[in-house]
């Protein structure tokens, strides 16, 4: 709610872009921290990453 309240006071496109950039930085930092925790716990590792690289998850419509 606080973010929506702040956004309601934005008057320029530049200010909106700055807010969007700051939100993107915030979420990227959160994701980095979560991935570091997964890596440290062993739930995420090089083998899993390499396995995902060669996986295909698209539905075949043949």
C-alpha positions as CSV (number, residue, x, y, z in Angstrom):
1,X,0.0,0.0,0.0
2,X,2.8,2.4,0.8
3,X,4.4,1.9,-2.7
4,X,1.0,2.6,-4.3
5,X,0.6,5.7,-2.2
6,X,4.0,6.9,-3.2
7,X,3.3,6.2,-6.9
8,X,0.1,8.3,-6.7
9,X,2.3,11.4,-6.1
10,X,4.5,10.9,-9.2
11,X,4.1,13.8,-11.6
12,X,6.6,13.1,-14.3
13,X,7.6,10.2,-16.6
14,X,11.2,10.5,-15.4
15,X,10.1,10.1,-11.8
16,X,8.1,7.0,-12.7
17,X,11.1,5.5,-14.5
18,X,13.3,6.2,-11.4
19,X,10.8,4.4,-9.2
20,X,10.6,1.5,-11.6
21,X,14.4,1.3,-11.6
22,X,14.6,1.3,-7.8
23,X,12.0,-1.4,-7.6
24,X,13.9,-3.5,-10.1
25,X,17.1,-3.1,-8.1
26,X,15.3,-4.0,-4.9
27,X,13.8,-7.2,-6.4
28,X,17.1,-8.2,-8.1
29,X,18.9,-7.9,-4.7
30,X,16.2,-10.1,-3.0
31,X,16.6,-12.7,-5.7
32,X,20.4,-12.7,-5.5
33,X,20.1,-13.2,-1.7
34,X,17.7,-16.1,-2.1
35,X,19.9,-17.7,-4.7
36,X,22.9,-17.4,-2.5
37,X,21.0,-19.1,0.3
38,X,20.0,-22.0,-2.1
39,X,23.6,-22.3,-3.2
40,X,24.9,-22.3,0.3
41,X,22.4,-24.9,1.4
42,X,23.2,-27.2,-1.5
43,X,19.7,-27.0,-2.9
44,X,21.2,-25.3,-6.0
45,X,24.5,-26.3,-7.6
46,X,26.5,-26.6,-10.8
47,X,25.0,-30.0,-11.7
48,X,21.4,-28.8,-11.4
49,X,22.2,-25.7,-13.4
50,X,23.8,-27.7,-16.2
51,X,20.9,-30.1,-16.2
52,X,18.5,-27.3,-16.6
53,X,20.5,-25.8,-19.5
54,X,19.9,-29.0,-21.6
55,X,16.2,-29.4,-20.6
56,X,13.3,-28.6,-22.8
57,X,10.1,-27.6,-21.1
58,X,8.0,-26.5,-24.1
59,X,4.9,-28.5,-24.9
60,X,5.2,-30.4,-28.2
61,X,2.2,-29.7,-30.4
62,X,3.0,-32.2,-33.1
